[in-house]
Amino acid sequence: MPSPSDAPFVLRAAPLGILAGAAFVLLALFVRALLLLFVPSVPYTDAIYFDFESARSFAAGDFLGGFRHWVPPLYPLLVSVPYRLLGDMEQAVHVVGVLLGALTVLPAAGIAHAFAGRGAGWIAALFLALHPYHARISVYGSSHAPYVLFLAIALYLALRLLAEPSVRRAAQFAAAAAAAYWIRQEATALVLFACAAIVAPCAVLLLRGRPAPALRSRVGTACVALVVFGLLISPIAYGTYVETGRWVLSSKGGVSLLGHGRELNRLAEDRVHTLWETQIETMADYKPLSMLALFREDPAGTAAAWALQFGALLAHAPEAFAYLLFPLACIALLRRRLAGRRLRTEGYAAAFALFNIALLACFYDSKRLLASMIPLFAAWSAIGLLESCEWIGGARGAAADDGDAPVAGRRARRAGVICALLLVPFLAHLPARWGYYIGASREEIAGDWLRWEQGAGRRIMDLDGCIAHYAAGKAIVFPVAEPDDVLFYARARGVEFITGSAAGLQKTRRTVWEALAEGRLPGVEKLHAIEWSEEDGRRRGLGADTTVIYRVR
């Protein structure tokens, strides 16, 4: 089988390989485009508050106005191109997500090919093309699908770099990682890990008292990767410095849910600026959110909180990596017979996956954060399928052919292709698990009503910004605070309407919901309510609920 250094980026530089790669991309495009018809795509909250605003500025040619130090600019820039042509933000988001999501089959195939050859690459491409959760995030209005693509490219190039370190490969890897950083700054983790892994073999030799003749060249290679990466991300770093007065890799780096919302969601002393996740306007606001400060102040409590979130992330793995594929990935990780270089590269990949998940657990326990690992796990699932078939085919081949290994190997690969094809209807059916139906989402219906009755351009405070988005209004963050402070903040920001689902308000803003329901907020009156029945809830995979709309005078 080919080594990682010989593995081409798109299966193999031959007509058959190119046609196969194009076929898998088209299949992935078809699945994601079809999913748009069945799954109402509600944009992600961060995209509404930040990315869409930047994209509108970029589309208008206002590049300086579109830059926000807490929003990496590449995703809004990508969205601004179709938005300028189509004039519809949601369609623009879908064009970017579906196209780049479909292209992710190529680096997934490259990773599997680097591990186990062309057959594994083809199966991994098929798995990713039909992957339920990856298809879902591709039609989801957020930066996750583009980020997964660029991070998968960077991971593929990292494997080649770790197999045979060189200055050229270090520069290629750093460029791909920088592109991923320009979408989501979590990509920094891969760069730090890869550079550490480059010098790790020499460090092990030195610790054992043995000479490490390649130490100088490996350290130089790691430095090249760091320097190229640093140069390519320097515009963002400099822009962040200009806005905040501090050099940081990410202006989101100090924001952590380990703070349990105490600092993230309180009003500042002027009762106007809200410390809500990335909506941080001064470095004085930023400093209390240091993750290191949390560990220093309460190491045991913070470690316990991290452990809970790490466990919660791992619990999401079977669904995030597909229920039918996750066991195959486990088989690949447990049974794979590794040797020589392949042991190191696959071992590095497994270590990075664990390191990345552990790092992400410092922030959230959301399933969507695992999306960045889907291409890698699709590769392992393909290998796990081949390993299983090889074990079965090897046993049968030994019985029928006196242990003719080539015959057993060929049978195993044929069996692997057949099994992969048999998985197609199951994988294609899994998106139905979300319980959506053809039709508009609740947020879209409520937003349409508000737009038609009150007009576009209104300033609307709602829990996740979706109703404001569909009402063609300006989304204002809904802070976690006492009712009087929320009302003061709303008036300071010119809020005209407060909206949300009754269930969501009761769960996340209970005191505010009680004040609204009881009419205790002066100048706030109930304007409209949309009742959602149990039957509607079953059709949508949701429960009965009520969407409420209040007017702020």
Summary of the structure (lengths in Angstrom):
residues: 553
radius of gyration: 25.2
end to end distance: 71.0
largest distance: 87.0
contacts: 1903
relative contact order: 0.09
helix: 68%
strand: 6%
